[in-house]
Amino acid sequence: MAKITVNDLDVRGKRVFVRVDFNVPLEEKDGRMVITDETRIRETLPTLNLLISKGAKVILASHLGRPDGQVVPSMSLAPVAVRLGELLNKPVRFVPACVGPEVASAVGAMQSGDVVLLENVRFHAGEEANDPAFGEQLAAVVDVYVNDAFGTAHRAHASTEGVARIVAKRGGVAASGLLIARELQFLGDELEQPARPFVVILGGAKVSDKIKVIDRLIEKADAILIGGAMAYTFKLAQGAKVGLSLVEKDKTDIALKALAKAKERGIKFLLPVDNIVATPVDSGKKDKKGRPKMDLTQPRVNVGDNIPDTEEGVDIGPATVKAYAEVLAGAKTVLWNGPMGIFEDPRFAEGTFAVARAVAEATQKHGSKSIIGGGDSVKAINKAKLGNQVTFMSTGGGASLEFLEGKVLPGVAALKDK
């Protein structure tokens, strides 16, 4: 699992191509694009500052949005170069291309410790196609390759996998940045032989999104706590009524197999004992796909397994929160992936926030190691203002899930083993 990292490299005077994840949210304000959340930029600073201090010529590449191989001005990385320069307290030159003469000229003028940011690699169709010719163009100005973009490491794209293999093939080094090194440590090494009891919290919408993770973690966990809409598929599989709740009727057999496997292995597999439910009412509006938009009205606590036919489950209830918090209080390792309900709506956020508080308390008061598995879980714990009270928050959504499933991530596999 261990990979060569930037700590192991002598990069003085070398051209170091760093694949970062600067896929930040942008909004137009007063005629210009403004970054609304710079978390992903800040997360790269330890790696970038280390390379700068070591005298590297730092060439940064990233995608932003989904321009599908076309130049889309609103998805330019130009605003990121400005903000990155402020955070690094040094100029960051923006190059309005990612391959070609303009890039060669900018890199040729670099001194040790300089930083340039290339334009959005997804402005070229060759990026997502992992086109070898495009990979060679990117690699033309590279001595050393570093990947610090865990959120895209599950994609075999030119800048995440192709360039790494080209550089390695010609005798250069492909290494991990400090961010990916931490991801591999916490999602890999720390969960390989976790301190026990090991408690897993899984939420989100679909069992089908998480079934491989559930299957793998049943073999390692002492307890699994289920929330979110996926809980209703388990409830339906057990014969309960779920009303209008989001459910995967065709996945009940998978849910039953997971429950049977947990029972066979003596794993606690907890489902909600109560829920917050609401009555959906047609708002008279349409969503982006032309379907009726529903307003969720009359929220209340529903006790027991069955949800009335006219109501929808939207969060775990207070009795479930209490039961889950008691399990978490005794945990030594906690892995959390997926919210407990529709936490974006303040009326249905308490279950998710209460679990976040229980995880933070287990970490701060009982010394638990808490690992937050990326995506909406990180958004939720940040919204609860508890991000600084857990051990580790992954930067990967899909990448975290695939890694936890045991899949090989192309962007990691391409890096040199220690």
C-alpha positions as CSV (number, residue, x, y, z in Angstrom):
1,M,0.0,0.0,0.0
2,A,2.8,2.4,0.9
3,K,3.9,4.7,-2.0
4,I,6.9,6.9,-2.5
5,T,5.9,10.4,-1.3
6,V,7.2,14.0,-1.9
7,N,9.1,13.6,1.4
8,D,11.3,11.0,-0.3
9,L,12.2,13.1,-3.4
10,D,15.2,15.3,-4.3
11,V,13.4,17.8,-6.6
12,R,15.8,20.8,-6.5
13,G,15.7,22.4,-9.9
14,K,13.4,19.7,-11.3
15,R,10.1,20.2,-13.2
16,V,7.5,18.7,-10.9
17,F,4.1,18.1,-12.4
18,V,1.5,18.0,-9.6
19,R,-2.0,16.7,-10.3
20,V,-4.1,18.6,-7.8
21,D,-7.9,18.7,-7.3
22,F,-8.9,22.4,-7.8
23,N,-12.4,21.5,-8.8
24,V,-13.8,24.2,-6.6
25,P,-17.3,25.8,-6.7
26,L,-17.4,29.1,-8.6
27,E,-20.1,31.7,-8.8
28,E,-20.4,34.8,-11.0
29,K,-20.4,38.0,-9.0
30,D,-20.1,41.5,-10.6
31,G,-19.1,40.0,-13.9
32,R,-16.3,37.7,-12.6
33,M,-16.1,34.2,-11.3
34,V,-15.5,33.9,-7.6
35,I,-14.5,30.8,-5.5
36,T,-17.2,30.1,-2.9
37,D,-15.4,27.2,-1.1
38,E,-11.6,27.1,-1.2
39,T,-11.2,23.9,1.0
40,R,-9.7,21.9,-1.9
41,I,-7.1,24.6,-2.6
42,R,-6.1,24.8,1.1
43,E,-5.7,21.0,1.3
44,T,-2.9,21.1,-1.3
45,L,-0.8,23.7,0.6
46,P,1.3,21.3,2.7
47,T,2.5,19.4,-0.5
48,L,3.0,22.6,-2.5
49,N,4.9,24.4,0.3
50,L,7.2,21.4,0.8
51,L,8.0,21.3,-2.9
52,I,8.6,25.0,-3.0
53,S,10.9,24.7,0.0
54,K,12.8,21.9,-1.7
55,G,13.4,24.1,-4.8
56,A,11.2,22.4,-7.3
57,K,9.7,24.1,-10.3
58,V,6.0,23.3,-9.5
59,I,3.7,22.8,-12.5
60,L,0.1,22.4,-11.3
61,A,-2.7,20.6,-13.3
62,S,-6.3,20.1,-12.5
63,H,-9.8,19.8,-13.9
64,L,-12.8,22.0,-13.0
65,G,-16.3,21.0,-13.8
66,R,-17.4,18.9,-16.8
67,P,-16.6,20.9,-20.0
68,D,-16.6,17.7,-22.0
69,G,-13.5,18.4,-24.0
70,Q,-14.6,22.0,-24.9
71,V,-13.3,25.4,-23.8
72,V,-15.8,26.8,-21.4
73,P,-14.7,30.2,-20.0
74,S,-16.8,29.8,-16.8
75,M,-14.7,26.7,-16.0
76,S,-11.3,28.4,-16.3
77,L,-8.8,27.9,-13.5
78,A,-7.7,31.5,-13.8
79,P,-9.5,32.6,-10.5
80,V,-7.8,29.7,-8.7
81,A,-4.3,31.0,-9.6
82,V,-5.1,34.3,-8.0
83,R,-6.3,32.8,-4.8
84,L,-3.6,30.2,-4.6
85,G,-1.0,32.9,-4.9
86,E,-2.5,34.7,-1.9
87,L,-2.5,31.5,0.1
88,L,1.1,30.6,-0.8
89,N,2.1,34.3,-0.4
90,K,4.0,34.2,-3.7
91,P,3.0,34.8,-7.4
92,V,1.4,31.9,-9.2
93,R,1.6,32.3,-13.0
94,F,-1.5,31.2,-14.8
95,V,-1.0,29.6,-18.3
96,P,-4.2,29.7,-20.4
97,A,-3.3,26.3,-21.9
98,C,-2.3,23.0,-20.5
99,V,-0.2,21.7,-23.5
100,G,1.8,23.2,-26.3
101,P,4.3,26.0,-27.0
102,E,2.8,28.4,-24.4
103,V,3.3,25.9,-21.6
104,A,6.8,25.0,-22.8
105,S,7.7,28.7,-22.8
106,A,6.3,29.3,-19.3
107,V,8.0,26.3,-17.8
108,G,11.2,27.1,-19.6
109,A,11.3,30.5,-17.8
110,M,10.7,29.0,-14.3
111,Q,13.3,29.3,-11.5
112,S,13.5,26.9,-8.5
113,G,10.6,27.5,-6.2
114,D,8.3,29.0,-8.9
115,V,4.7,27.9,-9.4
116,V,2.6,27.8,-12.5
117,L,-1.0,26.7,-12.9
118,L,-2.1,25.2,-16.2
119,E,-5.6,25.7,-17.7
120,N,-8.3,23.1,-17.1
121,V,-7.1,19.7,-18.5
122,R,-10.7,18.8,-19.3
123,F,-10.8,21.4,-22.0
124,H,-9.2,18.6,-24.1
125,A,-11.1,15.5,-24.9
126,G,-7.9,13.5,-24.6
127,E,-7.9,14.0,-20.8
128,E,-10.9,11.8,-19.9
129,A,-10.1,9.4,-22.8
130,N,-6.6,9.0,-21.3
131,D,-5.3,9.5,-24.8
132,P,-1.6,8.5,-25.0
133,A,-0.8,11.4,-27.4
134,F,-2.4,13.9,-25.0
135,G,-0.5,12.3,-22.1
136,E,2.8,12.7,-24.0
137,Q,2.0,16.4,-24.6
138,L,1.4,16.9,-20.9
139,A,4.5,15.0,-20.0
140,A,6.7,17.0,-22.4
141,V,7.7,19.4,-19.6
142,V,7.9,17.0,-16.7
143,D,10.8,15.5,-14.8
144,V,8.9,14.2,-11.7
145,Y,5.2,13.4,-11.4
146,V,3.2,13.9,-8.1
147,N,-0.4,13.0,-7.6
148,D,-2.2,14.8,-4.7
149,A,-5.8,14.6,-6.1
150,F,-7.3,11.7,-4.3
151,G,-10.8,12.7,-5.4
152,T,-10.0,11.8,-9.0
153,A,-7.6,8.9,-8.3
154,H,-10.4,6.4,-9.3
155,R,-10.3,7.8,-12.8
156,A,-7.8,6.5,-15.3
157,H,-7.4,9.9,-17.1
158,A,-4.4,11.4,-18.8
159,S,-3.3,13.7,-15.9
160,T,-4.2,11.1,-13.2
161,E,-2.7,8.0,-14.7
162,G,-1.3,8.5,-18.2
163,V,1.4,11.0,-17.3
164,A,2.5,9.1,-14.3
165,R,3.2,6.0,-16.4
166,I,4.9,8.0,-19.1
167,V,7.3,9.6,-16.6
168,A,8.0,6.3,-14.9
169,K,8.7,4.5,-18.2
170,R,11.4,7.0,-19.1
171,G,13.1,6.7,-15.7
172,G,11.4,9.4,-13.7
173,V,9.6,9.1,-10.4
174,A,5.8,9.1,-9.9
175,A,5.1,9.8,-6.2
176,S,2.2,10.7,-4.0
177,G,1.6,14.0,-2.4
178,L,1.0,14.4,1.3
179,L,-2.8,14.5,0.9
180,I,-2.9,11.1,-0.9
181,A,-0.5,9.7,1.6
182,R,-2.9,10.5,4.4
183,E,-5.8,9.1,2.5
184,L,-4.0,5.8,2.0
185,Q,-3.0,5.8,5.7
186,F,-6.4,6.3,7.1
187,L,-8.7,4.6,4.5
188,G,-6.2,1.8,4.0
189,D,-3.7,1.1,6.8
190,E,-5.8,2.3,9.7
191,L,-8.8,0.2,8.6
192,E,-6.8,-2.9,7.8
193,Q,-6.4,-3.7,11.5
194,P,-8.6,-1.2,13.3
195,A,-8.6,-0.7,17.0
196,R,-11.7,-2.4,18.4
197,P,-14.6,-2.0,18.8
198,F,-14.8,-0.9,15.1
199,V,-18.1,0.9,14.3
200,V,-19.2,1.7,10.8
201,I,-21.9,4.2,10.1
202,L,-23.4,4.0,6.6
203,G,-26.1,6.3,5.1
204,G,-27.1,7.9,1.9
205,A,-29.7,7.2,-0.6
206,K,-29.1,3.7,-2.1
207,V,-28.1,0.3,-0.9
208,S,-26.8,-0.4,-4.4
209,D,-24.2,2.4,-4.0
210,K,-22.8,0.9,-0.8
211,I,-23.5,-2.8,-1.0
212,K,-19.9,-3.7,-1.9
213,V,-18.6,-1.5,1.0
214,I,-21.2,-3.1,3.3
215,D,-20.1,-6.6,2.2
216,R,-16.4,-5.9,2.8
217,L,-16.9,-4.1,6.1
218,I,-19.1,-6.8,7.6
219,E,-15.9,-8.8,7.6
220,K,-14.1,-6.2,9.7
221,A,-16.6,-4.3,11.7
222,D,-18.0,-5.0,15.2
223,A,-21.1,-2.9,14.5
224,I,-22.8,-1.3,11.5
225,L,-25.3,1.5,11.9
226,I,-27.5,2.2,9.0
227,G,-29.3,5.5,8.2
228,G,-30.5,7.6,5.2
229,A,-32.9,6.3,2.6
230,M,-30.9,3.1,2.2
231,A,-32.4,2.1,5.6
232,Y,-35.9,1.8,4.0
233,T,-34.7,-0.8,1.5
234,F,-33.5,-2.9,4.5
235,K,-36.9,-2.3,6.3
236,L,-38.8,-3.3,3.2
237,A,-36.7,-6.4,2.9
238,Q,-37.8,-7.3,6.5
239,G,-41.5,-6.9,5.6
240,A,-42.1,-3.4,7.0
241,K,-44.1,-0.7,5.2
242,V,-42.1,2.3,4.0
243,G,-44.8,4.5,2.7
244,L,-43.5,7.0,0.1
245,S,-39.9,6.7,1.2
246,L,-37.1,6.5,-1.3
247,V,-36.5,2.8,-1.7
248,E,-34.9,0.2,-4.1
249,K,-37.5,-2.5,-4.3
250,D,-35.3,-4.6,-6.6
251,K,-32.5,-4.6,-4.1
252,T,-34.3,-6.3,-1.1
253,D,-32.6,-9.6,-1.8
254,I,-29.1,-7.9,-1.5
255,A,-30.3,-6.3,1.8
256,L,-31.4,-9.7,3.2
257,K,-28.0,-11.3,2.2
258,A,-26.2,-8.5,4.1
259,L,-28.3,-9.0,7.2
260,A,-27.8,-12.7,7.1
261,K,-24.0,-12.3,6.7
262,A,-23.9,-9.9,9.6
263,K,-25.9,-12.3,11.8
264,E,-23.7,-15.3,10.8
265,R,-20.6,-13.3,11.8
266,G,-22.1,-12.0,15.0
267,I,-21.9,-8.4,13.8
268,K,-24.4,-5.8,15.3
269,F,-26.4,-4.5,12.4
270,L,-28.6,-1.7,13.6
271,L,-31.5,-0.2,11.6
272,P,-33.6,2.8,12.7
273,V,-36.2,2.2,15.4
274,D,-37.9,5.4,14.6
275,N,-37.9,8.0,11.8
276,I,-38.8,11.6,11.1
277,V,-41.4,11.5,8.4
278,A,-43.1,14.1,6.3
279,T,-46.0,14.3,3.8
280,P,-45.1,15.1,0.2
281,V,-47.3,17.6,-1.5
282,D,-47.1,18.7,-5.1
283,S,-45.7,22.2,-5.2
284,G,-47.0,22.9,-8.7
285,K,-43.4,23.3,-10.0
286,K,-41.2,21.0,-12.1
287,D,-37.6,19.9,-11.5
288,K,-34.8,20.0,-14.1
289,K,-36.1,16.7,-15.6
290,G,-39.7,18.0,-15.9
291,R,-41.0,15.9,-12.9
292,P,-43.3,17.4,-10.3
293,K,-41.4,19.0,-7.4
294,M,-42.7,17.9,-4.0
295,D,-42.8,20.0,-0.8
296,L,-42.3,18.0,2.3
297,T,-44.9,19.0,4.9
298,Q,-46.0,18.2,8.4
299,P,-42.8,16.6,9.7
300,R,-43.2,14.4,12.8
301,V,-41.6,11.5,14.7
302,N,-42.8,8.1,13.5
303,V,-42.1,5.3,16.0
304,G,-41.7,1.7,14.9
305,D,-41.0,-0.1,11.7
306,N,-44.0,0.9,9.6
307,I,-44.4,4.3,7.8
308,P,-47.9,5.3,6.7
309,D,-48.7,5.1,3.0
310,T,-49.0,8.9,2.6
311,E,-45.7,9.8,4.3
312,E,-42.0,9.7,3.5
313,G,-39.0,8.9,5.8
314,V,-36.6,11.9,5.8
315,D,-34.3,11.4,8.8
316,I,-33.6,9.0,11.7
317,G,-35.6,9.7,14.9
318,P,-34.5,10.6,18.4
319,A,-34.7,7.0,19.8
320,T,-32.4,5.9,16.9
321,V,-30.0,8.7,17.6
322,K,-29.8,7.6,21.3
323,A,-29.2,4.0,20.3
324,Y,-26.5,4.9,17.8
325,A,-24.8,7.4,20.2
326,E,-24.5,4.6,22.8
327,V,-22.7,2.3,20.4
328,L,-20.4,5.1,19.2
329,A,-19.5,6.0,22.8
330,G,-17.7,2.6,23.2
331,A,-16.0,2.7,19.8
332,K,-12.2,2.8,19.3
333,T,-12.4,3.2,15.5
334,V,-15.3,4.9,13.6
335,L,-15.8,5.0,9.9
336,W,-18.7,7.2,8.6
337,N,-19.9,7.4,5.0
338,G,-23.3,8.9,4.2
339,P,-25.8,11.2,5.9
340,M,-28.7,10.0,8.0
341,G,-31.3,12.0,6.2
342,I,-32.0,15.0,4.0
343,F,-29.6,17.1,6.1
344,E,-29.6,20.0,3.5
345,D,-33.0,20.8,4.9
346,P,-32.7,22.1,8.4
347,R,-35.9,20.4,9.4
348,F,-34.4,17.0,8.6
349,A,-30.8,17.6,9.6
350,E,-30.9,16.7,13.3
351,G,-30.3,13.0,12.9
352,T,-27.1,13.6,10.8
353,F,-25.9,16.4,13.1
354,A,-26.6,14.3,16.2
355,V,-24.5,11.4,14.8
356,A,-21.8,14.0,13.9
357,R,-21.8,15.1,17.6
358,A,-21.6,11.5,18.8
359,V,-18.6,10.8,16.5
360,A,-16.9,14.0,17.6
361,E,-17.5,13.2,21.3
362,A,-16.1,9.7,20.9
363,T,-13.0,11.2,19.3
364,Q,-12.5,14.0,21.8
365,K,-13.6,12.3,25.1
366,H,-12.9,8.6,24.5
367,G,-9.9,8.8,22.2
368,S,-11.6,7.1,19.2
369,K,-10.0,7.3,15.8
370,S,-12.7,8.8,13.6
371,I,-12.5,8.6,9.8
372,I,-15.1,10.5,7.6
373,G,-15.3,8.8,4.2
374,G,-15.7,11.8,1.9
375,G,-18.6,13.2,0.0
376,D,-21.8,14.3,1.8
377,S,-20.5,13.0,5.1
378,V,-17.8,15.7,5.0
379,K,-20.3,18.3,4.0
380,A,-22.5,17.3,6.9
381,I,-19.8,17.3,9.5
382,N,-18.5,20.7,8.3
383,K,-22.1,22.0,8.3
384,A,-22.3,20.9,12.0
385,K,-19.0,22.8,12.6
386,L,-17.3,19.7,13.9
387,G,-14.7,19.1,11.2
388,N,-11.9,20.0,13.5
389,Q,-13.0,17.5,16.1
390,V,-12.6,14.3,14.1
391,T,-9.4,12.4,13.2
392,F,-9.5,12.5,9.4
393,M,-11.9,13.7,6.7
394,S,-11.4,12.1,3.2
395,T,-11.3,14.4,0.2
396,G,-12.7,11.7,-2.1
397,G,-16.4,10.9,-2.7
398,G,-16.5,8.2,-5.4
399,A,-12.8,7.5,-4.8
400,S,-13.3,6.8,-1.1
401,L,-16.1,4.4,-1.8
402,E,-14.2,2.5,-4.5
403,F,-11.1,2.3,-2.2
404,L,-13.2,1.0,0.7
405,E,-14.7,-1.6,-1.6
406,G,-11.2,-2.9,-2.2
407,K,-10.9,-1.6,-5.8
408,V,-7.6,-0.6,-7.2
409,L,-7.5,3.1,-7.9
410,P,-5.6,3.8,-11.2
411,G,-4.2,7.1,-10.0
412,V,-2.7,5.3,-7.0
413,A,-1.6,2.2,-8.8
414,A,0.5,4.3,-11.2
415,L,2.6,5.6,-8.3
416,K,5.9,4.0,-7.3
417,D,5.8,1.6,-4.3
418,K,8.1,2.2,-1.4
